[in-house]
């Protein structure tokens, strides 16, 4: 399915983490606060990341916005490499 703006997700959602008893921290950023959107004038959407409460690993990522499909691929690579959020 194609949407405009794009929707992309990888890993756990908040409800999945809750069902599994996984403690997470959630960071959500509106696309209007992302500097790149000032150049492209595409400010719709948000980015949301779920971070493990115990070891700072990225457990999930959701994005609605321009180039979401491209950005989620980079986040998925970081997740597979078990890179820390910070």
C-alpha positions as CSV (number, residue, x, y, z in Angstrom):
1,X,0.0,0.0,0.0
2,X,1.2,3.5,-0.8
3,X,0.3,6.5,1.2
4,X,1.1,10.2,1.1
5,X,2.8,11.1,3.3
6,X,4.7,7.8,3.5
7,X,4.2,5.4,6.5
8,X,7.0,3.1,7.6
9,X,7.4,0.9,10.7
10,X,10.0,-1.6,12.0
11,X,10.2,-3.5,15.3
12,X,7.9,-3.2,18.2
13,X,4.9,-0.9,18.6
14,X,4.0,0.6,22.0
15,X,1.1,-1.9,22.4
16,X,3.3,-4.9,21.5
17,X,5.9,-3.8,24.0
18,X,3.3,-3.5,26.7
19,X,1.8,-6.9,25.9
20,X,5.3,-8.5,26.1
21,X,6.1,-6.7,29.3
22,X,9.0,-4.8,27.8
23,X,9.9,-1.5,29.5
24,X,10.4,1.2,26.9
25,X,11.1,4.9,26.7
26,X,9.3,6.7,23.8
27,X,10.6,9.7,21.9
28,X,8.2,11.3,19.4
29,X,9.2,14.2,17.1
30,X,6.8,16.1,14.8
31,X,8.2,16.4,11.3
32,X,7.7,20.2,11.6
33,X,10.7,20.2,14.0
34,X,13.0,18.3,11.6
35,X,15.3,20.8,9.9
36,X,15.3,19.1,6.5
37,X,11.5,19.8,6.3
38,X,12.3,23.5,6.1
39,X,14.0,22.9,2.8
40,X,11.4,20.6,1.4
41,X,8.3,22.2,2.9
42,X,6.9,18.8,3.7
43,X,6.2,19.1,7.4
44,X,3.3,16.6,7.8
45,X,3.9,13.6,10.1
46,X,6.1,12.4,12.9
47,X,8.9,10.1,13.9
48,X,8.6,7.9,17.0
49,X,11.2,5.6,18.5
50,X,10.9,3.0,21.2
51,X,14.1,2.5,23.2
52,X,14.8,-0.3,25.7
53,X,14.5,0.9,29.3
54,X,17.4,-1.3,30.3
55,X,20.1,-1.1,27.6
56,X,19.4,1.9,25.3
57,X,18.8,-0.3,22.2
58,X,16.2,0.8,19.6
59,X,13.3,-1.7,19.8
60,X,10.9,0.0,17.4
61,X,10.5,2.9,15.0
62,X,7.5,4.4,13.3
63,X,7.5,7.3,10.8
64,X,4.8,9.1,8.9
65,X,6.4,11.7,6.6
66,X,8.4,12.4,3.5
67,X,11.0,9.7,2.7
68,X,9.8,7.4,5.6
69,X,10.7,4.4,3.5
70,X,14.3,5.5,3.2
71,X,14.7,6.6,6.8
72,X,13.3,3.4,8.2
73,X,15.9,1.4,6.3
74,X,18.7,3.3,8.1
75,X,17.0,2.8,11.5
76,X,16.5,-1.0,10.8
77,X,20.3,-1.2,10.1
78,X,21.0,0.4,13.5
79,X,18.6,-2.0,15.2
80,X,20.2,-5.1,13.6
81,X,23.6,-3.8,14.6
82,X,22.2,-3.3,18.2
83,X,23.5,0.3,18.2
84,X,22.5,2.4,21.1
85,X,19.9,5.1,20.7
86,X,22.1,7.7,22.2
